[in-house]
Every structure is written in C-alpha cells, then in structure tokens.
Amino acid sequence: MSTNVKRGGQKSKLGPDMVAAMKAEEDLQRKIADLATAMPTATSMPPNAVAAWQRGKVTALIDAEGFVSTVFTVIAGAEKQRFTAHAAYLSQSPVLERMCYGRFKESQESRIELPDDDPVVIKAIIQYLYSGDFLDFGTIESGGGSAGAADQLSDIYITAEKYQLLDLKSLVIEKLRTVTDVEERPVEFLTTAQKIYADIPEERPDVYRDFFIEMATDIPRPKIMSKPLHQAWLETLSYGGILAVDLATSMAR
C-alpha cells in the first residue's frame, strides 16, 4: 500500500513503512490527547503533578503494544465523591492493583468503590500516586490549624497502611514532624497515636512506631503532668500491646 502526498506542487509516493509510521504517530498523539482529558482536574492536583504531566509523563501510560492505561472512576465515602485515575498509577498500591487487573467486577467496570474511606483522604492519595506528594492539609483545609492537620495526616497514614503504600507512610511521617508539637499539645499527640496504633500490625516494624518513641520523650513526666494529660497518658497505657510498650520505652529514656 502506498499513499500520494503533495510536495512542492508535485505528487510523490510514500512507501508502506512511512504510511504506517505516520499512522502510528497520529494514533499516539490522539491517545495522548485522550489521556489529557482524563487526567484528574488541575485544581485537585499539586502544581508539581500538573507540571510533570505537561512535561510528557503521560506517555508512560502507553505500553509497548500501544495500549492506553484504563481510566477508572474511584468513588469514595458515603458521599460517593468521584475521582478519575489511571490504572497505571492506582496499581502502585498492591491492593488497588488487584482491583484494576484482577478478575473482579472493579476491573470489568473500570470502577472502584471505597465506601469506608474519607474522600479527602482518597483525594490526597490520588495526588500522591500521580506526583509523589500531596497538598499540605494545614494550608488547604480550613479550621483546626496544625491540630486539624495532624488528625487528617493520621487518617492518610492509616489509609496508606490499608492500601500498602509504604513510601506514602514515610512521607506522612515527614509532614507530621512539621505539625507535631509534643511539648505544647501532648494530649493531641497521644490521641493521634492511639488512633494510628489501632491499625498498626504488631508482628512487624512500622515507621510510626519509631516516630512515636522519638517524639514521646518530650511528654512531661507524670509528676508535672496536667490533669487532662495525665488522663490521656493513663488511657494510652491502658491500651496495652505495642503502644504501651513504646510509650514506656520512650518515657524511660
């Protein structure tokens, strides 16, 4: 098969290889355009994610055989808030990977429902999967200040554990360091720890445990504790298990 094209007013023939190459290029550009329209909206993504997308990382979503990564609808929370994300990015989570590529209704319908997850947290996780980061809650969520940020970061940490996103857990710890003030808000620190430890498997190490032991050394000692702090301290010890062990380890330092 050959195709006639005009060059300088004269017709010339293109060989089949050239025609195929041109068609492949057209198909690639069309797929890139389609992917761009499917990308999560720029307003929901950190600036570095948008920049990465515009630099051409979209082509990574096209495999060696020319197939475009499937776009999934992710529905989160009782509010049924909807997000869009590509399977190639979602599959960074082993749990979500099974949903995307396994023999489940999610893969057949290109739709993942997460009714037990907070849409705010799922939004942050999708941001992270695309860019390696997410917007800081202390600046994008109103009310609560650093205390509210710590609480929301703990929710992201717990959900990252649920979906086996180990690098995201480490990133959350970095962000927690910037909003955690044990000397000023020790009760909040212990309350957050109780929530996170409830979801930490006892049979293996966890980065939050190391963080907790390090930071808990700043908790005032029992003789000089305020009444609310003493109550929170006793409640934390009553949890037993690894939380009580780690608190005792830290206080003994």
Steps between C-alpha positions, in 0.01 A plus 500: 500500500629848414364850543532806277600823672568843351844651537583828329199468274600150389364166610732242647435155637563390858593140558296278731752535783474878494119485489499264799738726691284805434189313610671380816603856583145624443365225725752589771409870491131413518558276800699771675216746438250250640716443808527872562123532514482209744760640737370604845409866483788741548323661796514170686869437434813652653685737263792259460259228383358724230850600392610137482200418288572788262864391468381186324473238772165419348679283244594262781135400505533346155657156505732340246206366302334839476222436750395792717465449875133464593339797674317394816226680687577495872199561725582583861304532820133509584488820293598292194746765388648412161859518382666379181838330491693270268556137589873548437514741796248327724695176467783645711284366781502119501141506627375733227708314242298186567181699454622647171641186342347209689192304408267719697207720410719807556724410205201413282316823575808729534345615824629473857272572796658587835200572725699483823766751395490876550484681161749760629748221572441324168553832321837538675598142414418549131708818504786301649470216248534747213764733642670342800355770727170650613386842609565579864180482699609784722465736206213359294251397767328769703475479877705308749842640413790269578278287723257440214789428265644238735163328526455490123856385446436214738199401286724496191755288686237245598364485144852469359546196725171360375608529136862398568657829388818488706668804344189708564518403868856635514387822332221544755754462782705784347191720493400403853837625622410849377166516684573301817591691814505251787596755765214734407235242402586168669136389537444539126820304434387208718148503352642484149732216604211299641317528167800399290619217724155342471583431134869408532570126474685386810699232319722731297692830537329825403640846433239666721619297799850642456354849465284458811784373719720790390237771550349365823820583687369861508189405700520651851564244773207382717587722799456817295220388266180701476180315587386459130848377403516257791163359395615463138823340618313244710262426212797443269662260744168316541504419128765243578685328216768675301366849575550457874839341444616784272372769737681340793815464289493867407423627851789294639752681285 
